[in-house]
Amino acid sequence: MQLPFLDLTWLSLFSYGETPPVVPDSFLGGSALHLRYFALDGIPFPGLPKLHLSATHLVDLTLSNIPHSGYISPEAMAALLSVLSSLQTLYLRFQSPQSHPDWVNRRLPPSKRSVIPALKYFNFKGVIEYLEDLVTYIDAPQLDYFHTTFFNQIDFDGPRLAQFISRTPALGDDEARVEFDDYTASVGLPGFTIAISCIEPDWQLSSVAQICNSCLPPLSMIEDLYIEHRYSRRVWKNDAIENTLWLELLLPFPAVKNLYLSRNFAPGIVAALQEMVGTEVLPSLQNIFMKGLEPSGLFQKNIGKFVAARQLSGHPIAISVLN
């Protein structure tokens, strides 16, 4: 395997052992002129940037479960991508949050970004700092699907990611979905999704609120907002802390007219909204659609207060229950 395979077009290597083998720099003689599909799963390959400088016809690059010993810096990754003019699909998924850039010695943003002209699908898993650095170096004008999973962190601040999404024409539309399940929380618009690996409900809610406020471009065009659950056993507290987090989550959606709520979240969100006297949150709201929930008791009281307050402010709201 240290000799060049001149006609090789498809190669996949994977390892599920605790001590993965390291692919040496001499792999394939450092050349892969006709390689179109290359996948590594759980295997470090220090010579990857060098090899792919010759693999200019690569269409699909999949780097999954990357161990920390196989870490490649955002700068090196961007340099590699800049020569892959035919690349359409990219998976870049790290094994743990241990793989992160050195922000102490960060370089200044480049004066000119590299264009990845054919890239259509990008799937990333890692820490937000890595993706923040990577998207500073690249543009992907044809990208039409972008899925990101972040490891759980205390702070999510992604202004460079927001800029990258803004300058990618196919990403974003007038609809947004916020979803929670037993292991992740996510926010998605047509074309892209940002998910966070987290199991605690309050951390999930805090993380998604931060993503909506700091990692996305302005959401002033979103008119339909869905807040849904995929839980099998999660229980929400619906307390004052969660009320505050719900308001933080909803704040960046000034144009939402239609709010779709699953029954797990409707009581907590309505309780948070009824505490707002004015229309600082969801000022354009016209309809609330609740799925599988029959209004009764405290919930009926809270939603009644909210509807009455909006009626007095000249912003009437209709309530509908969906099956």
FISEFI-874687 format. One record per residue (C-alpha): residue number from 1; x, y, z negated. Coordinates in pm, whole numbers. Each point is the difference from the previous one (the first is absolute). Layout:
N
(NUM; (X; Y; Z)),
...
***
This chain:
323
(1; (0; 0; 0)),
(2; (299; 231; 22)),
(3; (-13; -14; 380)),
(4; (-225; 228; 205)),
(5; (-316; -167; 131)),
(6; (-38; 203; 315)),
(7; (-352; -119; 86)),
(8; (-141; -4; -355)),
(9; (-327; 197; -19)),
(10; (-170; -124; -321)),
(11; (158; -68; -339)),
(12; (-150; -45; -347)),
(13; (192; -85; -320)),
(14; (-152; -42; -344)),
(15; (105; -111; -347)),
(16; (-210; -49; -312)),
(17; (285; -102; -230)),
(18; (111; 197; -304)),
(19; (345; 52; 156)),
(20; (-56; 77; 368)),
(21; (274; -55; 255)),
(22; (169; 313; 131)),
(23; (12; 35; 377)),
(24; (361; 100; 86)),
(25; (97; 292; 220)),
(26; (130; -248; 257)),
(27; (-352; -141; 54)),
(28; (-71; -41; 375)),
(29; (339; 154; 66)),
(30; (-149; 336; -98)),
(31; (-196; 14; 324)),
(32; (-360; -78; 99)),
(33; (-57; 161; 337)),
(34; (-333; -166; 84)),
(35; (-151; -44; -346)),
(36; (-364; 116; -6)),
(37; (-129; -144; -328)),
(38; (212; -18; -316)),
(39; (-124; -89; -348)),
(40; (174; -41; -335)),
(41; (-188; -107; -312)),
(42; (185; 3; -331)),
(43; (344; 10; 163)),
(44; (258; 279; -30)),
(45; (179; 91; 321)),
(46; (269; 269; -46)),
(47; (79; -4; 372)),
(48; (-357; 79; 106)),
(49; (65; 359; 118)),
(50; (300; -110; 202)),
(51; (-184; -291; 164)),
(52; (-298; 205; 101)),
(53; (209; 269; 165)),
(54; (22; -255; 281)),
(55; (-363; -119; -29)),
(56; (-146; 296; 185)),
(57; (-284; -212; 145)),
(58; (-135; -96; -343)),
(59; (-381; 20; -15)),
(60; (-73; -144; -345)),
(61; (221; 41; -310)),
(62; (-122; -168; -318)),
(63; (202; 38; -321)),
(64; (-206; -152; -281)),
(65; (70; -70; -366)),
(66; (332; 181; 29)),
(67; (215; -79; -307)),
(68; (195; 279; -163)),
(69; (321; -156; 132)),
(70; (-134; 70; 349)),
(71; (-81; 365; -65)),
(72; (38; 231; 297)),
(73; (-11; 375; -61)),
(74; (-266; 222; 161)),
(75; (274; 178; 199)),
(76; (136; -330; 137)),
(77; (-352; -123; 74)),
(78; (-84; 319; 188)),
(79; (322; -27; 201)),
(80; (-91; -357; 93)),
(81; (-354; 95; 104)),
(82; (127; 288; 211)),
(83; (155; -240; 255)),
(84; (-296; -239; 16)),
(85; (-192; 176; 275)),
(86; (-223; -305; 69)),
(87; (-94; -74; -362)),
(88; (-377; -30; -46)),
(89; (-37; -179; -336)),
(90; (198; 59; -319)),
(91; (-33; -179; -334)),
(92; (225; 140; -273)),
(93; (-90; -160; -332)),
(94; (227; -4; -304)),
(95; (-9; -264; -270)),
(96; (6; 233; -302)),
(97; (14; 369; -101)),
(98; (368; -53; -74)),
(99; (63; 84; 367)),
(100; (-17; 377; 0)),
(101; (210; 284; 143)),
(102; (258; 192; -199)),
(103; (-175; 329; -54)),
(104; (293; 144; -195)),
(105; (207; 12; 319)),
(106; (-281; 64; 247)),
(107; (83; 166; 328)),
(108; (-182; 303; 133)),
(109; (-281; -76; 250)),
(110; (135; -33; 355)),
(111; (-37; 292; 241)),
(112; (-142; -237; 261)),
(113; (-201; -318; -50)),
(114; (40; -320; 203)),
(115; (-302; -95; 211)),
(116; (-109; -364; -1)),
(117; (-200; 24; 324)),
(118; (-173; -339; 21)),
(119; (-72; -72; -369)),
(120; (-369; -78; -54)),
(121; (-11; -203; -323)),
(122; (195; 73; -319)),
(123; (-41; -199; -321)),
(124; (204; 112; -302)),
(125; (35; -123; -360)),
(126; (233; 165; -248)),
(127; (38; 312; -212)),
(128; (-134; 334; 115)),
(129; (346; 159; -14)),
(130; (126; -234; 272)),
(131; (-287; 74; 236)),
(132; (30; 373; -72)),
(133; (361; -10; 117)),
(134; (-65; -225; 301)),
(135; (-282; 207; 152)),
(136; (219; 309; -31)),
(137; (224; -149; 269)),
(138; (-257; -135; 247)),
(139; (-306; 79; 209)),
(140; (-233; -262; 146)),
(141; (-240; 178; 238)),
(142; (-170; -323; 118)),
(143; (-54; -145; -348)),
(144; (-364; -104; -39)),
(145; (16; -224; -308)),
(146; (200; 77; -313)),
(147; (-36; -210; -316)),
(148; (200; 84; -312)),
(149; (15; -181; -333)),
(150; (181; 172; -284)),
(151; (125; -168; -312)),
(152; (-161; 137; -313)),
(153; (160; 324; -118)),
(154; (-88; 278; -243)),
(155; (24; 278; 257)),
(156; (-95; 4; 367)),
(157; (119; 311; 180)),
(158; (25; -26; 377)),
(159; (4; 333; 186)),
(160; (225; -143; 274)),
(161; (-235; -292; 48)),
(162; (-291; 244; 34)),
(163; (195; 189; 268)),
(164; (77; -324; 186)),
(165; (-370; -93; 5)),
(166; (-92; 351; 116)),
(167; (231; -16; 299)),
(168; (-120; -348; 104)),
(169; (-305; 69; 222)),
(170; (-186; -334; -27)),
(171; (-5; -12; -382)),
(172; (-300; 140; -188)),
(173; (-363; 78; 78)),
(174; (-316; 124; -172)),
(175; (-46; -305; -225)),
(176; (191; -116; -310)),
(177; (-20; -313; -213)),
(178; (125; -41; -356)),
(179; (5; -365; -110)),
(180; (92; -180; -320)),
(181; (57; -370; -59)),
(182; (161; -213; -270)),
(183; (354; 71; 116)),
(184; (4; 314; 213)),
(185; (-160; 337; 55)),
(186; (1; 166; 340)),
(187; (-112; 298; 201)),
(188; (-45; -31; 372)),
(189; (-95; 199; 306)),
(190; (-42; -146; 348)),
(191; (348; -104; 105)),
(192; (175; -5; -335)),
(193; (-26; -129; -354)),
(194; (203; 75; -311)),
(195; (-26; -264; -273)),
(196; (153; -21; -348)),
(197; (82; -328; -174)),
(198; (-159; 45; -342)),
(199; (-243; -191; -222)),
(200; (-104; 249; -274)),
(201; (-315; 197; 98)),
(202; (115; 334; -144)),
(203; (340; -34; 174)),
(204; (-174; -92; 323)),
(205; (-221; 305; -18)),
(206; (287; 231; -95)),
(207; (216; -134; 284)),
(208; (-268; 42; 266)),
(209; (-79; 351; -126)),
(210; (368; 93; 37)),
(211; (17; -151; 349)),
(212; (-303; 201; 114)),
(213; (140; 322; -144)),
(214; (367; -24; 97)),
(215; (70; -267; 264)),
(216; (-265; 75; 262)),
(217; (-49; 293; 236)),
(218; (-293; 233; -79)),
(219; (-323; -199; -13)),
(220; (-217; 294; 103)),
(221; (-157; -191; 294)),
(222; (-121; -303; -197)),
(223; (-381; -9; -6)),
(224; (-62; -360; -110)),
(225; (164; -139; -314)),
(226; (-39; -363; -114)),
(227; (105; -108; -349)),
(228; (-21; -377; -25)),
(229; (115; -291; -211)),
(230; (120; -352; 70)),
(231; (22; -108; -363)),
(232; (-68; -343; -137)),
(233; (31; 87; -368)),
(234; (113; 361; -55)),
(235; (-192; 213; -252)),
(236; (10; 381; 9)),
(237; (-26; 211; -314)),
(238; (-180; 305; 144)),
(239; (157; 223; -267)),
(240; (123; 360; -3)),
(241; (343; -90; 140)),
(242; (-154; -182; 293)),
(243; (-240; 290; 58)),
(244; (298; 235; 37)),
(245; (175; -239; 238)),
(246; (-312; -38; 215)),
(247; (-20; 379; 35)),
(248; (369; 13; 99)),
(249; (-65; -267; 261)),
(250; (-300; 183; 148)),
(251; (154; 349; -7)),
(252; (187; -21; 336)),
(253; (-322; -87; 193)),
(254; (-171; 340; 49)),
(255; (-185; -96; 319)),
(256; (-157; -329; -115)),
(257; (-372; -5; 75)),
(258; (-73; -367; -64)),
(259; (130; -185; -306)),
(260; (-38; -380; -6)),
(261; (42; -161; -342)),
(262; (5; -364; -109)),
(263; (-197; -81; -314)),
(264; (317; -43; -207)),
(265; (105; 358; 55)),
(266; (-323; 195; 38)),
(267; (-64; 51; -376)),
(268; (353; 124; -73)),
(269; (21; 230; 302)),
(270; (-344; 151; -60)),
(271; (86; 51; -369)),
(272; (312; 188; 107)),
(273; (-183; 210; 259)),
(274; (-282; 102; -232)),
(275; (255; 169; -225)),
(276; (83; 245; 281)),
(277; (-212; 313; -20)),
(278; (96; 135; 342)),
(279; (103; -153; 331)),
(280; (376; -15; -44)),
(281; (-13; -374; 73)),
(282; (-173; -125; 317)),
(283; (-150; 341; 87)),
(284; (-146; -126; 331)),
(285; (-164; -313; -144)),
(286; (-348; -70; 138)),
(287; (-64; -370; -60)),
(288; (98; -264; -254)),
(289; (-53; -360; 106)),
(290; (21; -258; -280)),
(291; (40; -365; 87)),
(292; (-191; -259; -201)),
(293; (-82; 229; -293)),
(294; (-343; 82; -139)),
(295; (16; 336; -185)),
(296; (-105; -37; -362)),
(297; (79; 117; -354)),
(298; (307; 219; -55)),
(299; (95; -22; 365)),
(300; (-341; 138; 101)),
(301; (47; 285; -249)),
(302; (349; 86; 125)),
(303; (-91; -4; 365)),
(304; (-310; 206; -76)),
(305; (215; 271; -159)),
(306; (240; 0; 291)),
(307; (-274; 21; 264)),
(308; (-177; 280; -193)),
(309; (323; 200; -37)),
(310; (77; -27; 371)),
(311; (-360; 95; 83)),
(312; (33; 319; -207)),
(313; (327; 86; 171)),
(314; (-162; -26; 342)),
(315; (163; -331; 92)),
(316; (-275; -265; -16)),
(317; (103; -367; -2)),
(318; (-202; -305; 104)),
(319; (45; -332; -184)),
(320; (-47; -330; 180)),
(321; (36; -359; -119)),
(322; (137; -251; 251)),
(323; (-40; -376; -21)),
***
